[in-house]
Amino acid sequence: MSVEWFDLAQRLHAARTGTPVARLRHTPFTRAISTVAVRATIRAGVTTVSVAADRHATRTATDADGLSLLADCGATIAAAEPVLLLVDDAATLPVLEKLARHWARDSDDSVSGAAAMCGWWADRAAHPGTSAVVDLVGASRSRFVLGVDPDAETRNSVWRNWLGIVDDSCSGMHEWADIVGAGTVLLLLDPIHEDDAYRLAKMRELFTDGIGWNRPDNPASAAMGLRSRCDAADLWAGALLSDPLWRRRAVHTGHVATGTAKHTAKKPGSAGRASIAVACDRLDSRLRVGTKVAGWVGGPEDQPFERFFADVKSATVAGGGLRLDLGAISTHAPTDGARVCVMPQPPSPQTLRAGRSAYYALYARRSWLSTGRTPALQRRDVPLDVLIAGAED
């Protein structure tokens, strides 16, 4: 079965039962102590902002007053805790960011403070798995499948109808978030949430020191921002595979492999460690040679603590089946003939954080590569073999 057929089966089941079908057992975001639901539009050069804070009635204001309204609802950079932004369309956040950049240096602290908060939302929205900004349509599509055409799932009115939400104002977004955010949060998202709080603290420091949060990035800041977004994407992909329902789907995308374990001859230097091969049930696996994998005895929906870790040493097709040879396994090796499930190892938050620190240290040296300045001419003796290698014919 292809993943398209799997998705269609879920969609048909949702249509038959009239209820959304879960794609994730866990929620893709965590609720904050303070939450605001916002819609923002621009018409005839006037920006209209509608806000509902923590299930209160929806209030509306325009332009700078819209930012003051956000501050009055607690959405300001001076807030003690991060404020979660709920939106139900793709247009609101770009409008808020444009408004914030226009009023970023306003003399009124409530206006400039709310503008800085909008800047933080815009920055963190580019990080998958963030809990600073929640696009309710996107989060709902991650967690559920509806019995409608896939294109219809992009409309917030369709989701309200299926989830039984009568209130279509900003206040109703809180009820929507309660449904999609119910349960425990996906694993591996905590590091992203910690980065949310860290970035908010840094932007608060800039605001307190009178430094504009909207100033252009220097090469080091731009590079670190890209690295941060890439790390968040890796953590998000790993978080999805930590969910048993998503792993069941991932079997049909080739990211998770199931099969039968078979012990192979031990290689020299691997005393006490078992080497196994997995006779996979399917040929369409994305686990290539060199991939670091995690596995366990059982199926995709199992979540045992006892897992084994190895590298894929070879992938061969024999007798019409795929065989993955894994490296030596030191602990929790499956018995011969056991049914196993294998998937890519989840990323290590500590390794990612250490990589960013090393990356930043390279930029902190202020070389011409990191600053963009024209390098100074330097002359030195060059070995003859280097001259010959670089010489033209």
C-alpha positions, 0 to 999 in steps of 0.5 A: 500500500502506498501512503496515498492509499493509506491517507485515502483510507483514513479520509474515507473512514472519516467521511463514513463516521462523520468524525475526524480521524487521528494522525497523531496520538500526541498534540503538536504544540503545548498551551501557554499560560497566556494566549491571544487569538488574533486576526489582522487585515489590511484594507485601504491602507488601514490595518485592523486587528481583532484580539481575544485574550484567554476566552474573553470577548473579541476586541478590535482596533486599527493601526497603532491602536491595534498594537496597544490592544495587544499590549492591553491583552498581555502580548508585549515583550515585557510580559513575564511569560511567553504569550502564545499566538493563535491564528486561523489563517495564513495572512494574519502574521505577515500583516502583524509583522508589517504593522510591527515594523512600522511602529517598532520605534514608537515612543509609546512603550505599549506600542513598541513593546507589542511590536517587539512581541510581533517580531518574536512571533514572526521569528519563531513561526519559521521554526517547525514545532514552535509553541510561540505561534500556532496556525490552527489550520496547520496544526489540525491538519497535522493531527487529524484527517477529515472526510473531505477533499484535501483542498477543503482542509485549508479552510478554517470554516471546514474545520470549525464545522467538523470540530463542532465550533459554533463561535467563528470569532477570535474567541472561538479559536481558544475552543479550537486550540483546546481540541487540537492541543488536548493530550501530551505534547510530542517528544523532542519538542521541548528543546524548541520550546526552550529556544522559544523562551531563550529567543524571547529573553534575548529580544527583551534585552535588546528592547530594554537596551533600546536596540531595535529588534528589526535591524538587518541581520549581520552575516553571523546572525543570518547564518545562526538563524538558518542553522536554528531553523534547520535544527528545528526542522530536524527535531520536528521530523524526529518528533513526528516519528516518535508518535505511534500513529505517525509511525504507522503511516511512515511505514508506507512512506518508507521512513519506518521498516518492519521485518524479521531479525536474523543474527549474522556471524560476529565480526572481529572486534565485536565480541559480546555484540550481536550483528543482525540483518532485517528481512524487510516486509517491503522493498520501498525503504528509505533507510540507506547505507550509513543511516543511523537507526533505532529499533525494537521488538514489536511493531510501529505502534509499540513504544518499548523502552528497550531499544537497540541502535546501529548503523545500516551497513548494507542494503541488498535485494535477494529473493524479491525481498529487501535485507538490511544488514545492521552493525554490531548491537551492544544492548537490547539485541532482538532474538533470532526470528523476532519481529522488529521495527526500525526507523532513523535515530531521533536527533540529539538536542544536545548534539544540535545545541553543541553544533550551533555553539561551535558554528557561532564560535567560527563566526565570532572570530570575525574573519573576512568570510563571516564579516563580508569585508574584502580580505587584506592582501597577504604574501607568503612563500608557497611550496613549489608543488602547490604552485605547480598544482595551481598553475594553468596549462 
